[in-house]
């Protein structure tokens, strides 16, 4: 499976499904009944989207993420942090 380089967001309406998507289509739908676990499910949806978006920004492929190539991800993250410190990113 190839990683699709799109930025995801979370759409939420209390008591209804939580949708992770790119604004045009839903990628994942988390069932939600508005019960006591609603906030937990919403937090998970935001975390999934944030992790996906960071992978896109770091240029990681699904294969790298699935293959547990954490060293590569950490190296890229350190490089990104250095770029931010130097002001290379705007």
C-alpha positions, 0 to 999 in steps of 0.5 A, spaced: 500 500 500 502 506 498 501 512 502 497 518 500 500 524 501 494 528 503 493 532 509 487 530 514 482 533 518 477 531 523 469 532 522 465 531 528 458 532 530 456 531 537 452 524 538 454 522 530 460 519 527 467 522 527 470 522 520 477 523 518 478 525 511 481 531 507 475 535 506 472 532 500 472 525 502 472 521 508 478 516 509 475 513 516 469 513 520 469 512 527 462 510 530 460 514 535 453 514 539 454 521 543 456 516 550 461 517 555 466 515 550 465 520 545 471 525 548 476 519 548 474 517 541 474 524 538 481 524 541 483 518 538 481 521 531 485 527 532 491 523 534 490 519 528 490 525 523 496 528 527 500 522 526 498 521 519 499 529 517 506 528 520 508 522 516 506 526 510 510 532 512 516 528 514 515 524 507 514 517 510 511 512 506 506 507 509 511 502 508 516 505 512 511 506 518 509 499 517 516 496 517 517 500 524 523 504 521 523 508 527 530 510 526 529 514 519 522 517 522 526 520 528 532 522 524 527 526 519 524 529 525 530 531 528 532 534 521 525 538 521 526 541 528 533 543 526 530 547 520 525 550 524 530 552 529 534 555 524 528 559 521 528 555 514 521 553 514 516 559 514 
